[in-house]
C-alpha cells in the first residue's frame, strides 16, 4: 500500500483468475455445445406446423420451383383457395403484363394447372422495408373485406425464412384466422449440414438476425 500523507494511492489486492487449462476446457465445452446445437438451428427456422385449413398462402417472390411445391401442396389437401402475396416487381414490370409478384405467381400457378377461380392474387404496396409484414397486413385487410370466405390458413415460405414469415403473419392477422406454416425445403444446400455450405450459412445467419429483430426488438423486415 502506498500513501501520500492521508491519501491512499495504491492498494495491493489478491484475486482469482482462470488458468490457461481452464480457458481451454471452457473453449472445448463451448465447441461441443455449439456442435450439438448446429443441427437444431435449421429445423427451428424451417418450421413445418400445418393445420387443417381451407386456404393456402404462398409468398409471391419465391422461385418457380417453390410454386411447383405450392401447387403440389394445394392438390394434396382439401384447400378451397390458393392465395399469393407480394409487391411490385423489382425488375421487368415495364415489360411484363404482370406488375406484382402476387400477380406473377398467381398466373404461374394457373399455368401449373391450378384452377384460375381458386387462385387469388393479393398484391401489397411497395415499401422500402418490412416487405413480409406489409404483405401480411394486406392479406389481413383482404380478409376483413371478404368476411367468412376463408377461416383457416396454411402459409408456405421457403426454407429458413418460414419462421420469420409465420411470426409476422401471425402478428398481422391476430385472431382473424388461425395460421399454420409449411417451410419449403431448400434445394441449394442440405438443411442437415447447412454450416458446410456458404449459401446455407449465409441464409441461416441472415434469418437468425432478422428473426431476432422481428421478435426481441419488435421490428419487422
Phi, psi and omega in degrees: 000131180247129181237149173235097187066236178268356181274132177262112186266317184224137178227135179272130178231149178257133179219157180267138177227154177287142176278170177299323179295323179295317178298322179295318178296316179297320178297318179297318178296321179295319178296316179297317179297314180296318180297326178286332181276333185307313181293343182272344186290313182300311179300331179293315182279320178273063189282143177232103178219072181286158175237170173287115189224157177258359178217143175247131179246130177237134178289125192291343183280002185287172181281169176298324177299319178296323179291327174297320176297321179295318178297319178294317178297318181299321181285338187276347182227162184281054176288151175261326184223152175237114185256139176242142179241168176143153183265193182301141177302135180281345180205135174090003184290342176288333182263332185275145174286345178258128188260346182230159176297326179298314181291319180297315180292322178298315179297322179295318180295322176296319178298330179279000173108002177281136182301133185299326183283357178251359178253127182234120176271131180236083182293144177249159180292154178285129178228155180282332178214175179063037185296315180296316181293323178298320177296320180294318179296320178297321176297317178300318179294322178295318178298321178296325181280345180232064184297137177084348182290321181227132183255321185220147189228142164248131179258134174250134181213145185288130170049229186286354176285345188299315183299316181292317179300316181300314180300315183288322177293321176298319179296318182287319184280334180059234182263008184294324181202130173300146184222127174260176184222140176227111177279131177278124181304139180278128181273350185277341181199167180273124178295335181286336179224054184297330182289345180274358181237135179296323178294317179295315180298318181297314182293316182295314181296316179299316181291325177298317178295314180298321180293320178298314179297322184285339184246298184297315182264005176057036176248166180230163181242000000 
